[in-house]
Amino acid sequence: MEAKRGRPRNVETQHAILSASYELLLGDGFGSVTVEKIADRAKVSKATIYKWWPNKGAVVMDGFLAAAAARLPVPETGSAFDDIVIHATNLVRFLTSREGTIIRELLGEGQFDSGLADAYRTRYFQPRRLEAKSLLEKGVQRGELKKDLDLELSIDLIYGPIFYRLLVTGGALDDSYVQHLVTNAFEGIKSK
């Protein structure tokens, strides 16, 4: 792995950039955000931003994730079912909040911007999948879930319908839906 050149990131400058990108994203939408606007608001040069991020999509995703991280804690109740219900409910509550509308916008923009699509896949969705995988793995280890459980397919089974409703059907997304969804999914994945 090649070592990074230059000085390490200044924490205050990084925070200013991430805050500026998030504020612009909330206020103006992804399409209106530019690296120049981020730099102006954060009072840094565009070169500083490009030194740390490869493109606008990456810095905007990092700003969004920095602001949203506290909204999506990983539960640890000792029960795979309860953990997944809490995890999925937190996700739904976030996705249906004002900040969550940004995810829909970013997903749409990502259809035309491969850098943004790569940023939200690697910075947002892959970490959420790893969290869900860890919760399911613990359930397998405790004997709550099938020993030979296909974890990736189970994640798709549980979380896929949430995004289908969010992006395609527009059906209701609430706590009751998540409870019903996870209950039905667990009928197929729990140990007998």
N, C-alpha and C positions, 0 to 999 in steps of 0.2 A: 504494500500500500504506500502510495506516495505521500510524503509529509506535506502539510499545508505550508504555504509560504506566508511570510509577513508576520505581523504581530497578532496575538490573539484578540478576539473581539472584546471591545470595551463594553462592559455590562450596561452602563448607562446609555451609551449610544445605541446598543442593540435594543434596549427597552424603548427608547424614543422612536426607533424605526418601526418596531412591531406595533407600538401604540398608534403611530401615525397611519400605518397601513390599515389597521383595524377600524380606526375612526373614519377613514376615507371610505372603506368598504361598507360600513354601516350607513354612512351618510349619502354616498353617491352611487353605490353598486359597483360590482367588479369592472364592468365595461368602462366606467369613468375614471377608475384608479390608474395612475401612471407612476412609474418610478420617479419621474420628475416631481410630481405632486407629493409623493411620500418623502422625498429628499427635502423639499421645501418645508413641509410641516415638521419634519424631525430635525431640521436645521443641520443637515449633513449633505455631503456631495453624493451625486448619483454613483460615482466611482466607489464610494464606501459601500453602498448597497450591493453593487455588482461584484464587489470583492467577496462578499459573504453569501450572496444568493445568486443562482444562475439566471433567474428571470423574475418577472413581476409575479407570476403565479406562485412561485416558491415563497417569496417574502409575504405575500398576502395570506397564503395558507398558514405560514408560521405565526403571523400576527393574529389570525383568527384562532388558531389552536392555543396560543398563549392565553388569549382572553377566555377561551371556552374550557380549558383543562379542568378547572375546579367544578364545572357543572357535571362532569362525567366520572365520578369516583368509582373504583372497582370494589364491589361488595365482597364481604367474606363472612357469611353467616354460618358456614358449616353444612349448608344444604345446597346442592347443585341447582335444584329447582328454584329455591328462594333467591339464590345469587343471580340466576339468569333472569328471573322475573324483575328483580331490582335493576339489573344492568340494562335490560331491554326497555323497561319503563323509563329509566333516566334518559336513554337515547331518544325515545319517542317524545318525552317532554321537551328535550332540547331541540329536536327536529321541528317541533310544532311551535317553538318560541320565535320571537323576532330574530334572534341570532341564527336560529335553525333555517330560516328562509334563505340565508346566505348559502347554505349547503346546496339547496335546490338551484340557486343561481350559478354556483360554481360548477355543479354537475352539468348544467346546460352549456355554460361557456366552455367546459372541458371537451365538449363534442367538436369544438373548432380550434382548440388550443391544446396541443399535445403536452406542452410543458405544464400547463395547469392540471391536466388530467393525471399526469405522472405525480405531480405534487399532492393532489388530494388522495390518490391511491396510496402513496407511500407514507404521507404524513398524517392522514386522517383515518382512512379505512383499514389499512394493514394493522395499525396499533389497536383499533377496536376489535378486529378479528382475533388478534393475539390475546387480548383480554378475555374474549368469549371462549377461545380455545383453552386457556388456562382454567377457567371456571369449569368447563366440561371435563378436562383432564382430572381435576380434583374429584369430580363426581365419579369418574371411572375408578380412580384409586380407592375411593371410599366404598365402592361396590354399589353405588346408587344407579349407575348407568352401565349399559352393556359393556362387557370387557373388550369386545372387538368393534366398538363404536367407530364409525367413520366421522371423525371430528369435523372435518371441513364440510362435508355434506350436511351434518347436523347444524352447523352455523348457518349455512345457506337456508336450511329448512326453517330455522327460527327467525333469522333476521331478514331474509329475502322478502317475505310478505310485508314487512314494515315498509321497505323501500318501494315495493310494488304499489302499495296503497298511497304512499307519499307522492310518487312520481307518475303513476299511470292512472289508477282508478279514482283517486281523491277520496276514497272511503274514510270513514271515521278512524282516527288514531288517538286512542286514549288508554287509560290504565286498564279498563275493562277488556278492551281488545287484546292488550298484551297478555293479561292473565289467561284469557281464553286461548290465545295462540300458543303460549308456552305449555299450558295444560295439555293441549292436543298433541303438540310436538313430543312432549315427554312420554306420552302413551307409546310412542314408537321407539324411544331411545332408552327408557329406563330398564334396569335389570328386572327380570321376572321374579 
